[in-house]
């Protein structure tokens, strides 16, 4: 794996220093024969167990089911236990700088690394044990620091350097993909349309989309496509790209096409635009964050809600969960799930599955995470309440375990 030293070496050095700091408050280590008793267990695939146990040995789940005779390590009889949540679309390094602005010129690599680490920790404490960052070169050092146990955070995948340059030839598009993979990308991100603040029209040609997706697949990588315009969504689905994110302008025809092609669809309805509006002063005046852009976003919320209600009527469409969390949103990721249920009309179980087993499948991690089942990684959380009847329980995370290690336990408070 080749890491672009001009960007990541200073960040890596900064994260090495942070590791020592966080080492003073390391999580409880993975224990042997840990048994968690729960009032309700949601397995992440639609199954529900009452008064059940989850047994963990080291980093793996070894049993899910009845355990009346077993000694209990953690008694969560009042709580619901479910897989650690997964956010398939964040920007883990995005933050407000020292002046409170989303633009951070002059910031040192060490300062940027601190913000990225803080965002990772905030999401882990909120019950997100895996996230996919789409993406920045600085993600690589953070991903590796978390994976090695030097920093607390969710399991992290990254796109490293997204493709947005519409002037590239097809050979240059393929070369960009190859370089991103060489630089450590877990997934390839391409921008096939403009920002919603600029109307969302298609930018990359269908041939460019085909070239990017074809090269990525040849290298064994998934492809996440930023697309608002219906034409860009069609191009991505026909090219065999893994996932379309946003899709604010799709119709039934594009929903049908994605369902037919097996394309994952990742709309944003409950956090992204709301976060921008909540933090308008921090963004205003930076690039296309102007009055016209904010008007687009404000008007886009009800349009996204209508689009989502249409999309969930397509039962074969694989609607996964990603927030596109940027500065101001990290740690509030569950708002997307809650909005999908309370406003979008999605069933609570479907929304939870989208953020657990379906996301694991979309990230190529099926059989590793996203489900509570023997043999899988012990990524699980406990929440105060039953999210099937009160989806806002997902905000009340009282326990977080990742890979058998306990990072949060406030269940007794």
FIKOLTOR-989817 format. One record per residue (C-alpha): x, y, z; residue number from 1; residue in three letters. Coordinates in Angstrom, 1 decimal. Example, Ala and Ser with C-alpha at 12.3 -4.5 7.8 and 13.67 -1.06 7.14 Angstrom:
<pts>
PT      u      v      w  nr rest
PT   12.3   -4.5    7.8   1  ALA
PT   13.7   -1.1    7.1   2  SER
</pts>
This chain:
<pts>
PT      u      v      w  nr rest
PT    0.0    0.0    0.0   1  UNK
PT    1.5    3.4   -1.0   2  UNK
PT    0.4    6.4    1.1   3  UNK
PT    0.9    9.9   -0.4   4  UNK
PT    3.6   11.2    2.0   5  UNK
PT    3.0   14.8    1.2   6  UNK
PT   -0.3   14.7    2.9   7  UNK
PT   -0.4   11.7    5.2   8  UNK
PT    3.0   11.6    6.8   9  UNK
PT    2.4   14.7    9.0  10  UNK
PT   -1.0   13.4    9.8  11  UNK
PT    0.3   10.0   10.7  12  UNK
PT    2.9   11.6   13.0  13  UNK
PT    0.2   13.7   14.7  14  UNK
PT   -2.0   10.6   15.2  15  UNK
PT    0.9    8.8   16.7  16  UNK
PT    1.0   11.4   19.4  17  UNK
PT   -2.7   11.2   19.9  18  UNK
PT   -2.4    7.5   20.4  19  UNK
PT   -0.4    8.1   23.5  20  UNK
PT   -3.0   10.5   24.8  21  UNK
PT   -5.9    8.2   24.2  22  UNK
PT   -3.9    5.3   25.5  23  UNK
PT   -4.4    6.7   29.0  24  UNK
PT   -8.1    6.1   28.7  25  UNK
PT   -8.0    2.8   26.7  26  UNK
PT  -11.2    0.8   26.4  27  UNK
PT  -11.8   -2.2   28.6  28  UNK
PT  -10.0   -5.1   26.8  29  UNK
PT  -11.7   -7.9   25.1  30  UNK
PT  -12.8  -10.4   27.8  31  UNK
PT  -13.3  -14.2   27.7  32  UNK
PT  -16.8  -15.7   28.0  33  UNK
PT  -18.6  -12.4   28.3  34  UNK
PT  -22.4  -12.9   28.6  35  UNK
PT  -24.8  -10.0   27.9  36  UNK
PT  -28.4  -10.5   29.0  37  UNK
PT  -30.9   -8.2   27.3  38  UNK
PT  -34.6   -7.6   27.6  39  UNK
PT  -34.7   -7.5   23.8  40  UNK
PT  -32.2   -8.5   21.2  41  UNK
PT  -32.5   -7.3   17.6  42  UNK
PT  -30.3   -9.4   15.4  43  UNK
PT  -29.9   -6.9   12.6  44  UNK
PT  -31.6   -9.0   10.0  45  UNK
PT  -35.2   -8.6   11.2  46  UNK
PT  -35.2  -11.1   14.1  47  UNK
PT  -36.3  -10.3   17.6  48  UNK
PT  -35.6  -12.2   20.8  49  UNK
PT  -37.0  -11.4   24.2  50  UNK
PT  -35.1  -12.1   27.5  51  UNK
PT  -32.1  -13.4   25.5  52  UNK
PT  -28.3  -13.5   25.9  53  UNK
PT  -25.4  -12.7   23.6  54  UNK
PT  -22.2  -14.6   24.6  55  UNK
PT  -18.9  -13.2   23.4  56  UNK
PT  -15.5  -15.0   23.5  57  UNK
PT  -12.6  -12.7   22.7  58  UNK
PT  -13.6  -10.6   19.7  59  UNK
PT  -16.3  -12.9   18.4  60  UNK
PT  -19.9  -13.7   19.2  61  UNK
PT  -20.3  -17.4   20.1  62  UNK
PT  -24.0  -17.6   21.0  63  UNK
PT  -27.2  -15.6   20.6  64  UNK
PT  -30.4  -17.0   22.2  65  UNK
PT  -31.7  -18.4   25.5  66  UNK
PT  -29.3  -18.4   28.4  67  UNK
PT  -31.3  -18.8   31.5  68  UNK
PT  -28.6  -20.9   33.2  69  UNK
PT  -25.7  -18.8   32.3  70  UNK
PT  -23.8  -16.3   34.5  71  UNK
PT  -24.4  -12.8   33.4  72  UNK
PT  -21.5  -10.3   32.9  73  UNK
PT  -23.8   -7.4   31.8  74  UNK
PT  -27.4   -7.4   32.8  75  UNK
PT  -29.3   -5.2   30.3  76  UNK
PT  -32.8   -6.6   31.1  77  UNK
PT  -34.2   -3.0   30.7  78  UNK
PT  -32.5   -2.4   27.4  79  UNK
PT  -32.4   -3.4   23.8  80  UNK
PT  -29.2   -4.9   22.4  81  UNK
PT  -28.6   -4.7   18.6  82  UNK
PT  -25.6   -4.7   16.3  83  UNK
PT  -23.3   -1.7   16.3  84  UNK
PT  -24.7    0.7   13.8  85  UNK
PT  -23.0    1.4   10.5  86  UNK
PT  -22.9    4.7    8.6  87  UNK
PT  -21.9    4.1    5.0  88  UNK
PT  -21.2    7.7    4.2  89  UNK
PT  -19.4   10.2    6.4  90  UNK
PT  -16.6   12.7    6.0  91  UNK
PT  -14.7   11.9    9.1  92  UNK
PT  -12.3   14.8    9.0  93  UNK
PT  -14.8   17.6    8.3  94  UNK
PT  -15.0   20.1   11.2  95  UNK
PT  -15.4   23.7   12.2  96  UNK
PT  -12.0   25.3   12.7  97  UNK
PT  -10.7   27.6   15.5  98  UNK
PT  -12.7   30.5   14.1  99  UNK
PT  -15.9   28.3   14.0 100  UNK
PT  -15.9   28.2   10.2 101  UNK
PT  -16.1   25.1    8.0 102  UNK
PT  -13.2   26.3    6.0 103  UNK
PT   -9.9   25.8    7.8 104  UNK
PT   -7.0   27.5    5.9 105  UNK
PT   -3.6   27.4    7.7 106  UNK
PT   -4.6   24.6   10.0 107  UNK
PT   -1.7   22.3   10.9 108  UNK
PT   -1.8   18.5   10.3 109  UNK
PT   -1.8   18.0   14.0 110  UNK
PT   -4.8   20.2   14.5 111  UNK
PT   -6.7   18.5   11.6 112  UNK
PT   -5.8   15.0   13.1 113  UNK
PT   -7.2   16.0   16.4 114  UNK
PT  -10.5   16.9   14.9 115  UNK
PT  -10.7   13.7   12.9 116  UNK
PT  -10.0   11.7   16.0 117  UNK
PT  -12.6   13.6   17.9 118  UNK
PT  -15.2   12.9   15.2 119  UNK
PT  -14.4    9.2   15.2 120  UNK
PT  -14.8    9.1   19.0 121  UNK
PT  -18.1   10.9   18.9 122  UNK
PT  -19.5    8.5   16.4 123  UNK
PT  -18.3    5.5   18.3 124  UNK
PT  -19.9    6.8   21.5 125  UNK
PT  -23.1    7.3   19.5 126  UNK
PT  -23.2    3.6   18.7 127  UNK
PT  -21.6    3.6   15.3 128  UNK
PT  -19.0    0.9   15.3 129  UNK
PT  -18.2    1.1   11.5 130  UNK
PT  -18.2    4.1    9.2 131  UNK
PT  -17.2    4.7    5.6 132  UNK
PT  -15.5    8.0    4.9 133  UNK
PT  -15.8    9.4    1.4 134  UNK
PT  -13.1   10.6    1.6 135  UNK
PT   -9.7   12.4    2.1 136  UNK
PT   -6.1   11.3    2.1 137  UNK
PT   -5.9   12.0    5.8 138  UNK
PT   -8.4    9.2    6.4 139  UNK
PT   -5.7    6.6    5.8 140  UNK
PT   -3.6    7.3    8.8 141  UNK
PT   -6.7    7.6   11.0 142  UNK
PT   -8.1    4.3    9.7 143  UNK
PT   -4.8    2.5   10.4 144  UNK
PT   -4.5    4.1   13.9 145  UNK
PT   -8.0    2.9   14.8 146  UNK
PT   -7.5   -0.6   13.3 147  UNK
PT   -4.3   -1.1   15.3 148  UNK
PT   -6.0   -0.1   18.5 149  UNK
PT   -4.0    3.1   19.0 150  UNK
PT   -7.1    5.3   18.8 151  UNK
PT  -10.7    4.6   19.8 152  UNK
PT  -13.1    4.9   16.9 153  UNK
PT  -15.4    3.0   14.5 154  UNK
PT  -14.0    0.6   12.1 155  UNK
PT  -13.1    2.9    9.2 156  UNK
PT  -13.2    2.5    5.4 157  UNK
PT  -12.2    5.3    3.1 158  UNK
PT  -12.3    6.5   -0.5 159  UNK
PT   -9.1    8.5    0.0 160  UNK
PT   -9.4   10.8   -3.1 161  UNK
PT  -12.8   11.1   -4.9 162  UNK
PT  -13.1   11.6   -8.6 163  UNK
PT  -14.7   14.8   -9.7 164  UNK
PT  -12.7   16.2  -12.6 165  UNK
PT  -15.0   16.2  -15.7 166  UNK
PT  -12.1   17.0  -18.0 167  UNK
PT  -10.4   13.7  -17.6 168  UNK
PT  -10.1   11.3  -20.6 169  UNK
PT  -11.3    7.7  -20.1 170  UNK
PT   -7.7    6.5  -19.6 171  UNK
PT   -7.1    9.3  -17.0 172  UNK
PT  -10.3    8.2  -15.2 173  UNK
PT   -9.0    4.7  -15.0 174  UNK
PT   -5.6    6.0  -13.9 175  UNK
PT   -7.3    8.0  -11.1 176  UNK
PT   -9.0    4.9   -9.9 177  UNK
PT   -5.7    2.9   -9.9 178  UNK
PT   -4.0    5.6   -8.0 179  UNK
PT   -6.7    5.8   -5.4 180  UNK
PT   -6.4    2.0   -4.9 181  UNK
PT   -2.6    2.2   -4.6 182  UNK
PT   -3.0    5.0   -2.0 183  UNK
PT   -5.1    2.7    0.2 184  UNK
PT   -8.7    3.2   -0.9 185  UNK
PT  -11.3    0.7    0.3 186  UNK
PT  -13.9    2.2   -2.0 187  UNK
PT  -14.0    4.5   -5.0 188  UNK
PT  -16.1    7.6   -4.9 189  UNK
PT  -17.1    9.5   -8.0 190  UNK
PT  -19.1   12.7   -8.4 191  UNK
PT  -21.4   12.2  -11.4 192  UNK
PT  -23.5   15.3  -10.7 193  UNK
PT  -23.3   18.8   -9.4 194  UNK
PT  -24.1   19.6   -5.8 195  UNK
PT  -27.7   20.1   -4.9 196  UNK
PT  -26.8   23.7   -4.2 197  UNK
PT  -26.0   24.0   -7.9 198  UNK
PT  -29.1   22.2   -9.1 199  UNK
PT  -27.6   18.6   -9.1 200  UNK
PT  -27.2   18.3  -12.9 201  UNK
PT  -25.1   15.4  -14.4 202  UNK
PT  -21.4   16.2  -14.8 203  UNK
PT  -19.5   13.1  -15.6 204  UNK
PT  -20.5   11.5  -18.9 205  UNK
PT  -21.9    8.0  -19.0 206  UNK
PT  -18.6    6.8  -20.6 207  UNK
PT  -16.6    8.3  -17.7 208  UNK
PT  -18.9    6.7  -15.2 209  UNK
PT  -18.5    3.3  -17.0 210  UNK
PT  -14.7    3.7  -17.1 211  UNK
PT  -14.5    4.4  -13.4 212  UNK
PT  -16.8    1.6  -12.3 213  UNK
PT  -15.3   -0.9  -14.7 214  UNK
PT  -11.7   -0.1  -13.5 215  UNK
PT  -12.8   -0.3   -9.8 216  UNK
PT  -14.5   -3.6  -10.3 217  UNK
PT  -11.5   -5.0  -12.1 218  UNK
PT   -9.5   -4.1   -9.0 219  UNK
PT  -12.0   -5.6   -6.6 220  UNK
PT  -13.3   -2.3   -5.3 221  UNK
PT  -16.8   -1.0   -4.7 222  UNK
PT  -18.0    2.3   -6.2 223  UNK
PT  -20.0    5.0   -4.5 224  UNK
PT  -21.6    7.5   -6.9 225  UNK
PT  -22.7   11.0   -5.9 226  UNK
PT  -25.7   11.6   -8.2 227  UNK
PT  -28.7   13.8   -7.9 228  UNK
PT  -29.9   13.9  -11.5 229  UNK
PT  -32.0   11.0  -12.7 230  UNK
PT  -29.7   10.7  -15.8 231  UNK
PT  -26.6   10.3  -13.6 232  UNK
PT  -28.4    7.7  -11.4 233  UNK
PT  -29.3    5.8  -14.6 234  UNK
PT  -25.7    5.9  -15.8 235  UNK
PT  -24.4    4.6  -12.5 236  UNK
PT  -26.9    1.8  -12.3 237  UNK
PT  -26.2    0.7  -15.9 238  UNK
PT  -22.5    0.9  -15.3 239  UNK
PT  -22.8   -1.6  -12.5 240  UNK
PT  -21.6    0.8   -9.8 241  UNK
PT  -22.2   -0.4   -6.2 242  UNK
PT  -24.2    2.4   -4.7 243  UNK
PT  -25.9    5.6   -5.7 244  UNK
PT  -25.9    8.2   -3.0 245  UNK
PT  -28.3   11.2   -2.8 246  UNK
PT  -30.6   10.5   -5.8 247  UNK
PT  -32.8   13.5   -4.9 248  UNK
PT  -34.2   13.7   -8.4 249  UNK
PT  -35.0   10.1   -9.1 250  UNK
PT  -38.4    8.9  -10.2 251  UNK
PT  -40.1    5.5  -10.1 252  UNK
PT  -38.2    4.6  -13.3 253  UNK
PT  -34.7    5.0  -11.6 254  UNK
PT  -35.9    3.2   -8.5 255  UNK
PT  -37.0    0.3  -10.6 256  UNK
PT  -33.7    0.3  -12.5 257  UNK
PT  -31.6    0.3   -9.4 258  UNK
PT  -33.7   -2.5   -7.9 259  UNK
PT  -33.4   -4.5  -11.1 260  UNK
PT  -29.6   -4.0  -11.3 261  UNK
PT  -29.0   -4.7   -7.6 262  UNK
PT  -27.7   -1.2   -7.0 263  UNK
PT  -27.7    0.0   -3.4 264  UNK
PT  -29.5    3.3   -2.9 265  UNK
PT  -28.4    5.7   -0.2 266  UNK
PT  -30.6    8.7    0.1 267  UNK
PT  -30.2   11.4    2.7 268  UNK
PT  -33.3   12.8    4.4 269  UNK
PT  -32.8   13.4    8.1 270  UNK
PT  -29.4   14.9    8.8 271  UNK
PT  -27.4   16.3    5.9 272  UNK
PT  -29.5   19.3    4.8 273  UNK
PT  -30.8   19.9    8.3 274  UNK
PT  -27.2   20.1    9.6 275  UNK
PT  -26.3   22.7    7.0 276  UNK
PT  -29.3   24.8    7.9 277  UNK
PT  -28.6   24.4   11.7 278  UNK
PT  -25.0   25.6   11.1 279  UNK
PT  -25.7   28.1    8.3 280  UNK
PT  -23.4   30.8    9.9 281  UNK
PT  -20.5   28.4    9.9 282  UNK
PT  -20.8   27.6    6.2 283  UNK
PT  -22.2   30.8    4.7 284  UNK
PT  -19.9   32.4    2.1 285  UNK
PT  -17.7   29.4    1.5 286  UNK
PT  -17.8   28.3   -2.1 287  UNK
PT  -21.4   27.6   -3.1 288  UNK
PT  -22.7   28.0    0.4 289  UNK
PT  -24.6   31.2   -0.4 290  UNK
PT  -28.2   32.3   -0.1 291  UNK
PT  -29.2   30.5   -3.3 292  UNK
PT  -27.5   27.3   -2.2 293  UNK
PT  -29.2   27.4    1.2 294  UNK
PT  -32.5   28.1   -0.5 295  UNK
PT  -32.0   24.9   -2.6 296  UNK
PT  -31.2   22.9    0.6 297  UNK
PT  -34.2   24.3    2.5 298  UNK
PT  -36.5   23.5   -0.4 299  UNK
PT  -34.8   20.1   -0.8 300  UNK
PT  -35.9   18.7    2.5 301  UNK
PT  -39.6   18.1    1.7 302  UNK
PT  -38.5   17.0   -1.8 303  UNK
PT  -36.2   14.4   -0.3 304  UNK
PT  -38.9   13.2    2.0 305  UNK
PT  -41.3   12.7   -1.0 306  UNK
PT  -38.6   10.9   -2.9 307  UNK
PT  -37.9    8.6    0.0 308  UNK
PT  -41.5    7.8    0.5 309  UNK
PT  -41.6    6.8   -3.2 310  UNK
PT  -38.4    4.8   -3.0 311  UNK
PT  -39.5    2.6    0.0 312  UNK
PT  -42.6    1.5   -2.1 313  UNK
PT  -40.1   -0.4   -4.3 314  UNK
PT  -39.7   -3.4   -2.1 315  UNK
PT  -36.8   -4.9   -4.0 316  UNK
PT  -34.8   -1.7   -3.9 317  UNK
PT  -31.9   -2.0   -1.4 318  UNK
PT  -32.0    1.2    0.5 319  UNK
PT  -29.0    1.4    2.8 320  UNK
PT  -28.1    4.1    5.4 321  UNK
PT  -25.6    6.8    5.0 322  UNK
PT  -25.7   10.3    6.4 323  UNK
PT  -23.0   12.2    4.5 324  UNK
PT  -22.0   13.6    7.9 325  UNK
PT  -20.0   16.7    7.6 326  UNK
PT  -18.9   19.3   10.1 327  UNK
PT  -21.5   19.6   12.9 328  UNK
PT  -23.1   16.2   12.2 329  UNK
PT  -20.7   13.6   13.7 330  UNK
PT  -22.3   11.9   16.6 331  UNK
PT  -25.8   12.8   15.5 332  UNK
PT  -25.8   10.1   12.7 333  UNK
PT  -28.9    8.3   14.2 334  UNK
PT  -31.0   11.3   13.2 335  UNK
PT  -31.1   10.0    9.7 336  UNK
PT  -32.6    6.7   10.8 337  UNK
PT  -35.1    8.4   13.1 338  UNK
PT  -36.2   10.8   10.4 339  UNK
PT  -36.7    7.9    7.9 340  UNK
PT  -39.2    6.4   10.4 341  UNK
PT  -40.9    9.4   11.9 342  UNK
PT  -41.2   11.5    8.6 343  UNK
PT  -40.4    9.1    5.8 344  UNK
PT  -42.8    6.4    6.9 345  UNK
PT  -40.3    3.5    6.8 346  UNK
PT  -40.8    0.7    9.2 347  UNK
PT  -38.6    0.8   12.3 348  UNK
PT  -37.2   -2.7   11.6 349  UNK
PT  -36.4   -1.9    8.0 350  UNK
PT  -34.6    1.3    9.0 351  UNK
PT  -32.5   -0.6   11.6 352  UNK
PT  -31.7   -3.4    9.1 353  UNK
PT  -30.6   -0.7    6.7 354  UNK
PT  -28.1    0.6    9.3 355  UNK
PT  -26.8   -2.8   10.2 356  UNK
PT  -26.9   -6.0    8.1 357  UNK
PT  -27.8   -4.2    4.8 358  UNK
PT  -25.0   -1.7    5.3 359  UNK
PT  -22.6   -4.5    6.1 360  UNK
PT  -23.5   -6.1    2.8 361  UNK
PT  -23.1   -2.8    0.9 362  UNK
PT  -19.7   -2.3    2.4 363  UNK
PT  -18.6   -5.8    1.4 364  UNK
PT  -18.5   -6.9    5.1 365  UNK
PT  -21.3   -9.3    5.2 366  UNK
PT  -20.4  -12.3    7.3 367  UNK
PT  -18.2  -10.1    9.5 368  UNK
PT  -20.4   -7.4   11.0 369  UNK
PT  -23.9   -6.0   10.9 370  UNK
PT  -25.6   -9.0   12.5 371  UNK
PT  -25.7  -10.7   15.9 372  UNK
PT  -24.8  -14.2   15.1 373  UNK
PT  -22.2  -16.8   16.1 374  UNK
PT  -18.8  -16.3   14.4 375  UNK
PT  -19.3  -12.6   13.6 376  UNK
PT  -17.4   -9.7   15.2 377  UNK
PT  -18.7   -8.7   18.6 378  UNK
PT  -19.9   -5.3   17.5 379  UNK
PT  -23.0   -4.5   19.5 380  UNK
PT  -24.7   -1.7   21.4 381  UNK
PT  -27.4   -1.4   24.0 382  UNK
PT  -30.0    1.4   23.9 383  UNK
PT  -32.4    2.6   26.5 384  UNK
PT  -35.8    1.7   25.2 385  UNK
PT  -37.3   -0.3   22.4 386  UNK
PT  -36.5    1.3   19.0 387  UNK
PT  -39.2   -0.8   17.3 388  UNK
PT  -41.8    1.2   19.2 389  UNK
PT  -39.7    4.4   19.8 390  UNK
PT  -37.1    4.8   17.2 391  UNK
PT  -35.5    7.7   19.2 392  UNK
PT  -34.1    5.1   21.5 393  UNK
PT  -31.2    4.9   19.0 394  UNK
PT  -30.1    8.3   20.5 395  UNK
PT  -29.9    6.8   24.0 396  UNK
PT  -26.9    4.5   23.6 397  UNK
PT  -25.8    3.2   27.0 398  UNK
PT  -23.3    0.5   26.0 399  UNK
PT  -20.8    0.1   23.1 400  UNK
PT  -18.7   -2.9   22.3 401  UNK
PT  -16.5   -3.2   19.2 402  UNK
PT  -14.6   -6.4   18.4 403  UNK
PT  -15.3   -7.6   22.0 404  UNK
PT  -13.8   -4.5   23.6 405  UNK
PT  -16.1   -2.3   25.7 406  UNK
PT  -15.8    1.4   24.9 407  UNK
PT  -18.9    2.8   26.6 408  UNK
PT  -20.9    1.5   29.5 409  UNK
PT  -23.3    4.0   31.3 410  UNK
PT  -26.1    1.5   31.6 411  UNK
PT  -26.1    1.6   35.4 412  UNK
PT  -26.3    5.4   35.6 413  UNK
</pts>
